[in-house]
Amino acid sequence: MFRSCINSTRISSISSIITSIDCAVTIANSDDETPQTIGKHIASKFTEFTEESSLFTRKQTYVFRRDASEEDAAPLSRYLMNDDVTQIFMELLGNNDKEQVLQSDSLLEKFYGDAEVAKNILAYEHFTGSASN
């Protein structure tokens, strides 16, 4: 994300970096984490980074403004291309048994919107888990 900062050029704002981010996917690790708590945490980390890094000429303050979540969460494929959904899916579930994962239609629908579409896409992916694990 901060690849453009690697050359140690001092910049006055992180805004150009942040505005180049098209989408951010966050995953709650517990029921205590909400879009609000995650958003506030990310904003505080951006602020902290600009304060501590020598790449910035001054501290930038970031604030989480609102939760844009929908009442009923849409499948991830509504927001991302299937290749990106697959990358996230494999990062989270690629170490499981492929046959078991592909039998969970409700899980596949949460990522791809349609279980059969997901099965067709994931048929070519390599899962590292096995039924004997």
N, CA and C atoms as a LAMMPS dump frame, in Angstrom:
ITEM: TIMESTEP
0
ITEM: NUMBER OF ATOMS
399
ITEM: BOX BOUNDS ff ff ff
-5.0000000000000000e+02 5.0000000000000000e+02
-5.0000000000000000e+02 5.0000000000000000e+02
-5.0000000000000000e+02 5.0000000000000000e+02
ITEM: ATOMS id mol type element x y z
1 1 1 N 0.807 -1.184 0
2 1 2 C 0 0 0
3 1 3 C 0.854 1.253 0
4 2 1 N 1.943 1.241 0.747
5 2 2 C 2.791 2.419 0.823
6 2 3 C 4.011 2.276 -0.081
7 3 1 N 3.89 1.47 -1.115
8 3 2 C 4.994 1.195 -2.016
9 3 3 C 5.595 2.481 -2.576
10 4 1 N 4.79 3.492 -2.817
11 4 2 C 5.315 4.734 -3.375
12 4 3 C 6.18 5.495 -2.381
13 5 1 N 6.147 5.112 -1.116
14 5 2 C 6.949 5.789 -0.099
15 5 3 C 8.336 5.179 0.06
16 6 1 N 8.589 4.071 -0.58
17 6 2 C 9.839 3.358 -0.372
18 6 3 C 11.052 4.195 -0.734
19 7 1 N 10.932 5.104 -1.667
20 7 2 C 12.09 5.892 -2.086
21 7 3 C 12.451 6.982 -1.078
22 8 1 N 11.783 6.991 0.084
23 8 2 C 12.073 7.925 1.179
24 8 3 C 11.838 9.387 0.83
25 9 1 N 11.008 9.632 -0.141
26 9 2 C 10.647 11.003 -0.473
27 9 3 C 9.631 11.491 0.543
28 10 1 N 9.905 12.648 1.141
29 10 2 C 8.969 13.197 2.119
30 10 3 C 7.725 13.697 1.394
31 11 1 N 6.58 13.333 1.933
32 11 2 C 5.332 13.811 1.356
33 11 3 C 4.525 14.499 2.446
34 12 1 N 3.705 15.438 2.058
35 12 2 C 2.96 16.205 3.056
36 12 3 C 1.614 15.588 3.381
37 13 1 N 1.159 14.63 2.585
38 13 2 C -0.157 14.048 2.832
39 13 3 C -0.193 12.594 2.39
40 14 1 N -0.893 11.803 3.154
41 14 2 C -1.08 10.405 2.805
42 14 3 C -2.309 10.245 1.902
43 15 1 N -3.028 11.335 1.684
44 15 2 C -4.28 11.297 0.925
45 15 3 C -4.12 10.67 -0.451
46 16 1 N -3.03 10.971 -1.151
47 16 2 C -2.85 10.415 -2.486
48 16 3 C -2.687 8.904 -2.438
49 17 1 N -2.111 8.415 -1.371
50 17 2 C -1.97 6.97 -1.216
51 17 3 C -3.333 6.358 -0.913
52 18 1 N -4.052 6.935 0.026
53 18 2 C -5.34 6.395 0.432
54 18 3 C -6.358 6.472 -0.691
55 19 1 N -6.38 7.553 -1.443
56 19 2 C -7.368 7.665 -2.508
57 19 3 C -7.089 6.7 -3.649
58 20 1 N -5.913 6.102 -3.692
59 20 2 C -5.638 5.103 -4.725
60 20 3 C -6.12 3.715 -4.314
61 21 1 N -6.634 3.574 -3.102
62 21 2 C -7.179 2.303 -2.638
63 21 3 C -8.624 2.222 -3.084
64 22 1 N -8.928 1.248 -3.929
65 22 2 C -10.29 1.105 -4.438
66 22 3 C -11.205 0.4 -3.45
67 23 1 N -10.638 -0.518 -2.688
68 23 2 C -11.466 -1.312 -1.801
69 23 3 C -10.614 -1.868 -0.671
70 24 1 N -11.189 -1.954 0.492
71 24 2 C -10.516 -2.594 1.622
72 24 3 C -11.475 -3.622 2.2
73 25 1 N -10.997 -4.818 2.372
74 25 2 C -11.798 -5.878 2.967
75 25 3 C -11.234 -6.153 4.343
76 26 1 N -12.084 -6.1 5.34
77 26 2 C -11.649 -6.397 6.695
78 26 3 C -12.414 -7.609 7.196
79 27 1 N -11.786 -8.342 8.069
80 27 2 C -12.392 -9.546 8.619
81 27 3 C -12.37 -9.436 10.128
82 28 1 N -13.54 -9.538 10.726
83 28 2 C -13.644 -9.471 12.185
84 28 3 C -13.133 -10.77 12.788
85 29 1 N -12.306 -10.639 13.813
86 29 2 C -11.777 -11.819 14.495
87 29 3 C -12.67 -12.281 15.63
88 30 1 N -13.645 -11.459 16.004
89 30 2 C -14.564 -11.831 17.075
90 30 3 C -15.869 -11.061 16.904
91 31 1 N -16.873 -11.443 17.673
92 31 2 C -18.156 -10.751 17.623
93 31 3 C -18.062 -9.347 18.197
94 32 1 N -17.002 -9.079 18.964
95 32 2 C -16.803 -7.752 19.545
96 32 3 C -16.343 -6.737 18.511
97 33 1 N -15.79 -7.21 17.412
98 33 2 C -15.318 -6.305 16.358
99 33 3 C -16.477 -5.978 15.42
100 34 1 N -16.668 -4.7 15.196
101 34 2 C -17.728 -4.216 14.315
102 34 3 C -17.093 -3.351 13.232
103 35 1 N -17.841 -3.007 12.196
104 35 2 C -17.287 -2.075 11.215
105 35 3 C -16.803 -0.778 11.866
106 36 1 N -17.514 -0.323 12.895
107 36 2 C -17.121 0.914 13.574
108 36 3 C -15.785 0.75 14.299
109 37 1 N -15.616 -0.326 15.058
110 37 2 C -14.366 -0.508 15.8
111 37 3 C -13.198 -0.745 14.856
112 38 1 N -13.433 -1.491 13.788
113 38 2 C -12.374 -1.75 12.809
114 38 3 C -12.012 -0.455 12.085
115 39 1 N -13.019 0.316 11.667
116 39 2 C -12.773 1.581 10.973
117 39 3 C -12.012 2.574 11.833
118 40 1 N -12.39 2.674 13.109
119 40 2 C -11.689 3.571 14.032
120 40 3 C -10.245 3.123 14.224
121 41 1 N -10.023 1.819 14.296
122 41 2 C -8.665 1.293 14.464
123 41 3 C -7.794 1.626 13.246
124 42 1 N -8.352 1.411 12.054
125 42 2 C -7.602 1.715 10.825
126 42 3 C -7.267 3.205 10.76
127 43 1 N -8.24 4.067 11.07
128 43 2 C -8 5.518 11.054
129 43 3 C -6.912 5.898 12.046
130 44 1 N -6.94 5.3 13.229
131 44 2 C -5.911 5.63 14.224
132 44 3 C -4.534 5.161 13.768
133 45 1 N -4.464 4.023 13.08
134 45 2 C -3.174 3.527 12.582
135 45 3 C -2.628 4.411 11.462
136 46 1 N -3.516 4.917 10.582
137 46 2 C -3.07 5.872 9.563
138 46 3 C -2.507 7.121 10.225
139 47 1 N -3.22 7.647 11.206
140 47 2 C -2.772 8.847 11.919
141 47 3 C -1.43 8.587 12.587
142 48 1 N -1.324 7.466 13.274
143 48 2 C -0.083 7.096 13.971
144 48 3 C 1.079 6.977 12.988
145 49 1 N 0.825 6.378 11.834
146 49 2 C 1.87 6.2 10.838
147 49 3 C 2.405 7.549 10.355
148 50 1 N 1.487 8.482 10.087
149 50 2 C 1.945 9.788 9.591
150 50 3 C 2.688 10.572 10.661
151 51 1 N 2.375 10.321 11.91
152 51 2 C 3.039 11.027 13.01
153 51 3 C 4.448 10.479 13.256
154 52 1 N 4.597 9.165 13.112
155 52 2 C 5.865 8.518 13.453
156 52 3 C 6.84 8.406 12.293
157 53 1 N 6.339 8.448 11.078
158 53 2 C 7.194 8.247 9.918
159 53 3 C 7.907 9.535 9.514
160 54 1 N 9.158 9.394 9.149
161 54 2 C 9.915 10.551 8.664
162 54 3 C 9.554 10.89 7.213
163 55 1 N 8.698 10.102 6.611
164 55 2 C 8.278 10.344 5.231
165 55 3 C 7.289 11.502 5.134
166 56 1 N 6.723 11.908 6.268
167 56 2 C 5.699 12.95 6.266
168 56 3 C 6.218 14.211 6.932
169 57 1 N 5.823 15.34 6.383
170 57 2 C 6.28 16.62 6.925
171 57 3 C 5.481 17.039 8.155
172 58 1 N 4.301 16.444 8.33
173 58 2 C 3.487 16.753 9.504
174 58 3 C 2.496 15.62 9.755
175 59 1 N 1.932 15.604 10.936
176 59 2 C 0.938 14.597 11.303
177 59 3 C -0.362 14.843 10.531
178 60 1 N -0.936 13.778 10.03
179 60 2 C -2.245 13.822 9.383
180 60 3 C -3.229 13.112 10.317
181 61 1 N -4.38 13.686 10.541
182 61 2 C -5.38 13.065 11.412
183 61 3 C -6.471 12.44 10.557
184 62 1 N -6.72 11.166 10.786
185 62 2 C -7.75 10.428 10.055
186 62 3 C -8.849 10.022 11.013
187 63 1 N -10.087 10.12 10.54
188 63 2 C -11.254 9.839 11.363
189 63 3 C -12.179 8.906 10.592
190 64 1 N -12.664 7.895 11.273
191 64 2 C -13.665 7.014 10.677
192 64 3 C -14.997 7.751 10.68
193 65 1 N -15.587 7.946 9.509
194 65 2 C -16.797 8.753 9.402
195 65 3 C -18.091 7.953 9.546
196 66 1 N -18.175 6.83 8.833
197 66 2 C -19.434 6.088 8.896
198 66 3 C -19.247 4.657 8.424
199 67 1 N -20.17 3.835 8.829
200 67 2 C -20.224 2.44 8.418
201 67 3 C -21.091 2.353 7.169
202 68 1 N -20.528 1.89 6.081
203 68 2 C -21.274 1.796 4.824
204 68 3 C -21.839 0.388 4.61
205 69 1 N -21.782 -0.436 5.645
206 69 2 C -22.305 -1.801 5.526
207 69 3 C -23.798 -1.78 5.248
208 70 1 N -24.229 -2.775 4.533
209 70 2 C -25.655 -2.937 4.262
210 70 3 C -26.273 -3.788 5.359
211 71 1 N -27.582 -3.658 5.532
212 71 2 C -28.279 -4.432 6.565
213 71 3 C -28.003 -5.924 6.386
214 72 1 N -28.259 -6.424 5.19
215 72 2 C -27.929 -7.806 4.853
216 72 3 C -26.706 -7.759 3.957
217 73 1 N -25.633 -8.332 4.423
218 73 2 C -24.381 -8.28 3.667
219 73 3 C -24.533 -8.978 2.318
220 74 1 N -24.114 -8.291 1.282
221 74 2 C -24.126 -8.869 -0.064
222 74 3 C -22.906 -9.768 -0.211
223 75 1 N -22.923 -10.676 -1.189
224 75 2 C -21.734 -11.498 -1.429
225 75 3 C -20.541 -10.612 -1.772
226 76 1 N -19.368 -11.078 -1.432
227 76 2 C -18.149 -10.316 -1.692
228 76 3 C -17.996 -10.002 -3.183
229 77 1 N -18.506 -10.885 -4.032
230 77 2 C -18.385 -10.684 -5.478
231 77 3 C -19.174 -9.468 -5.969
232 78 1 N -20.024 -8.917 -5.138
233 78 2 C -20.723 -7.679 -5.522
234 78 3 C -19.763 -6.498 -5.532
235 79 1 N -18.721 -6.579 -4.725
236 79 2 C -17.793 -5.464 -4.555
237 79 3 C -16.45 -5.678 -5.25
238 80 1 N -16.086 -6.931 -5.486
239 80 2 C -14.78 -7.255 -6.05
240 80 3 C -14.93 -8.17 -7.256
241 81 1 N -13.913 -8.185 -8.093
242 81 2 C -13.875 -9.112 -9.226
243 81 3 C -13.627 -10.52 -8.694
244 82 1 N -14.071 -11.526 -9.45
245 82 2 C -13.938 -12.909 -8.996
246 82 3 C -12.498 -13.305 -8.688
247 83 1 N -11.536 -12.788 -9.451
248 83 2 C -10.13 -13.109 -9.171
249 83 3 C -9.724 -12.632 -7.785
250 84 1 N -10.189 -11.444 -7.401
251 84 2 C -9.877 -10.911 -6.078
252 84 3 C -10.62 -11.678 -4.985
253 85 1 N -11.864 -12.038 -5.255
254 85 2 C -12.627 -12.847 -4.301
255 85 3 C -11.913 -14.177 -4.073
256 86 1 N -11.445 -14.781 -5.155
257 86 2 C -10.746 -16.064 -5.057
258 86 3 C -9.464 -15.932 -4.25
259 87 1 N -8.74 -14.855 -4.445
260 87 2 C -7.509 -14.644 -3.679
261 87 3 C -7.822 -14.572 -2.175
262 88 1 N -8.842 -13.834 -1.811
263 88 2 C -9.234 -13.73 -0.404
264 88 3 C -9.746 -15.067 0.104
265 89 1 N -10.574 -15.729 -0.683
266 89 2 C -11.124 -17.033 -0.312
267 89 3 C -10.009 -18.031 -0.027
268 90 1 N -9.041 -18.092 -0.913
269 90 2 C -7.944 -19.05 -0.756
270 90 3 C -7.053 -18.689 0.432
271 91 1 N -6.878 -17.41 0.685
272 91 2 C -6.091 -16.988 1.845
273 91 3 C -6.753 -17.457 3.141
274 92 1 N -8.07 -17.374 3.176
275 92 2 C -8.808 -17.75 4.382
276 92 3 C -9.073 -19.246 4.494
277 93 1 N -9.341 -19.9 3.357
278 93 2 C -9.826 -21.286 3.403
279 93 3 C -8.997 -22.283 2.601
280 94 1 N -7.929 -21.837 1.959
281 94 2 C -7.138 -22.703 1.103
282 94 3 C -6.408 -23.825 1.814
283 95 1 N -6.314 -23.734 3.139
284 95 2 C -5.632 -24.8 3.879
285 95 3 C -6.614 -25.866 4.372
286 96 1 N -7.842 -25.821 3.906
287 96 2 C -8.857 -26.811 4.253
288 96 3 C -8.998 -27.85 3.153
289 97 1 N -9.759 -28.901 3.447
290 97 2 C -10.039 -29.935 2.462
291 97 3 C -10.958 -29.38 1.368
292 98 1 N -10.534 -29.478 0.125
293 98 2 C -11.264 -28.896 -0.998
294 98 3 C -12.679 -29.449 -1.109
295 99 1 N -12.828 -30.764 -0.986
296 99 2 C -14.155 -31.363 -1.126
297 99 3 C -15.11 -30.87 -0.047
298 100 1 N -14.61 -30.74 1.17
299 100 2 C -15.445 -30.232 2.256
300 100 3 C -15.878 -28.801 1.996
301 101 1 N -14.941 -27.962 1.592
302 101 2 C -15.246 -26.551 1.34
303 101 3 C -16.271 -26.433 0.217
304 102 1 N -16.097 -27.194 -0.852
305 102 2 C -16.999 -27.105 -2.002
306 102 3 C -18.387 -27.663 -1.712
307 103 1 N -18.563 -28.363 -0.61
308 103 2 C -19.881 -28.867 -0.212
309 103 3 C -20.672 -27.836 0.59
310 104 1 N -20.033 -26.767 1
311 104 2 C -20.693 -25.745 1.811
312 104 3 C -21.264 -24.642 0.911
313 105 1 N -22.447 -24.912 0.363
314 105 2 C -23.064 -23.954 -0.547
315 105 3 C -23.281 -22.588 0.1
316 106 1 N -23.67 -22.571 1.378
317 106 2 C -23.932 -21.278 2.027
318 106 3 C -22.648 -20.455 2.137
319 107 1 N -21.531 -21.1 2.418
320 107 2 C -20.242 -20.406 2.469
321 107 3 C -19.871 -19.867 1.091
322 108 1 N -19.991 -20.686 0.071
323 108 2 C -19.648 -20.281 -1.292
324 108 3 C -20.52 -19.119 -1.753
325 109 1 N -21.79 -19.135 -1.372
326 109 2 C -22.699 -18.048 -1.757
327 109 3 C -22.316 -16.729 -1.094
328 110 1 N -21.749 -16.775 0.107
329 110 2 C -21.336 -15.547 0.788
330 110 3 C -20.167 -14.876 0.075
331 111 1 N -19.367 -15.664 -0.603
332 111 2 C -18.229 -15.099 -1.339
333 111 3 C -18.593 -14.77 -2.786
334 112 1 N -19.266 -15.705 -3.47
335 112 2 C -19.483 -15.571 -4.913
336 112 3 C -20.921 -15.258 -5.323
337 113 1 N -21.859 -15.357 -4.388
338 113 2 C -23.254 -15.094 -4.715
339 113 3 C -23.991 -16.298 -5.257
340 114 1 N -23.278 -17.252 -5.822
341 114 2 C -23.869 -18.457 -6.4
342 114 3 C -22.899 -19.616 -6.185
343 115 1 N -23.365 -20.666 -5.552
344 115 2 C -22.496 -21.802 -5.211
345 115 3 C -21.933 -22.49 -6.448
346 116 1 N -22.746 -22.62 -7.499
347 116 2 C -22.27 -23.305 -8.709
348 116 3 C -21.186 -22.492 -9.415
349 117 1 N -21.339 -21.189 -9.446
350 117 2 C -20.301 -20.319 -10.02
351 117 3 C -19.013 -20.494 -9.221
352 118 1 N -19.134 -20.495 -7.903
353 118 2 C -17.962 -20.669 -7.035
354 118 3 C -17.278 -22.002 -7.295
355 119 1 N -18.052 -23.059 -7.408
356 119 2 C -17.476 -24.388 -7.642
357 119 3 C -16.726 -24.436 -8.972
358 120 1 N -17.274 -23.783 -9.992
359 120 2 C -16.594 -23.743 -11.292
360 120 3 C -15.279 -22.981 -11.206
361 121 1 N -15.266 -21.884 -10.477
362 121 2 C -14.05 -21.083 -10.331
363 121 3 C -13.023 -21.818 -9.479
364 122 1 N -13.461 -22.376 -8.361
365 122 2 C -12.547 -23.011 -7.408
366 122 3 C -12.076 -24.395 -7.846
367 123 1 N -12.677 -24.943 -8.886
368 123 2 C -12.267 -26.26 -9.385
369 123 3 C -10.793 -26.269 -9.793
370 124 1 N -10.275 -25.113 -10.168
371 124 2 C -8.899 -25.017 -10.648
372 124 3 C -7.916 -24.572 -9.568
373 125 1 N -8.413 -24.351 -8.368
374 125 2 C -7.552 -23.904 -7.266
375 125 3 C -7.013 -25.093 -6.489
376 126 1 N -5.806 -24.928 -5.957
377 126 2 C -5.162 -25.981 -5.166
378 126 3 C -5.352 -25.69 -3.68
379 127 1 N -6.023 -26.597 -2.978
380 127 2 C -6.215 -26.518 -1.545
381 127 3 C -5.157 -27.401 -0.887
382 128 1 N -4.586 -26.943 0.209
383 128 2 C -3.506 -27.707 0.839
384 128 3 C -3.987 -28.684 1.898
385 129 1 N -5.232 -28.567 2.337
386 129 2 C -5.763 -29.47 3.36
387 129 3 C -6.231 -30.768 2.746
388 130 1 N -6.456 -31.738 3.608
389 130 2 C -6.995 -33.011 3.147
390 130 3 C -8.013 -33.518 4.154
391 131 1 N -8.847 -34.442 3.739
392 131 2 C -9.893 -34.975 4.61
393 131 3 C -9.312 -35.671 5.832
394 132 1 N -8.077 -36.111 5.738
395 132 2 C -7.441 -36.815 6.853
396 132 3 C -6.838 -35.888 7.891
397 133 1 N -6.808 -34.559 7.635
398 133 2 C -6.226 -33.602 8.582
399 133 3 C -7.056 -33.491 9.832
